Amino acid sequence: MSQDLVPPKKGSIFRTIVAIAWSFIGIRKSSEFQEDIARITPLHIMLVGFVAIFLFVIGLMLLVKLVVAT
């Protein structure tokens, strides 16, 4: 049986979180990127990406309030 006939495994939410985290940093191996494309759905990427951006912005706002308050 050929490898092309085997359906790709579904990606997990944890794998999506890791992929998004590496994307924020900007460091990613090409082979891992290709594997993520095959496993992760666009809906997972959008949902985790929006949550990550939201948490990042909230963290920056808290940091600014902490710095300005002192």
Secondary structure as GFF3:
##gff-version 3
##sequence-region A 1 70
A	DSSP	three_ten_helix	3	5	.	.	.	ID=ss1
A	DSSP	alpha_helix	13	25	.	.	.	ID=ss2
A	DSSP	alpha_helix	30	39	.	.	.	ID=ss3
A	DSSP	alpha_helix	42	69	.	.	.	ID=ss4
###
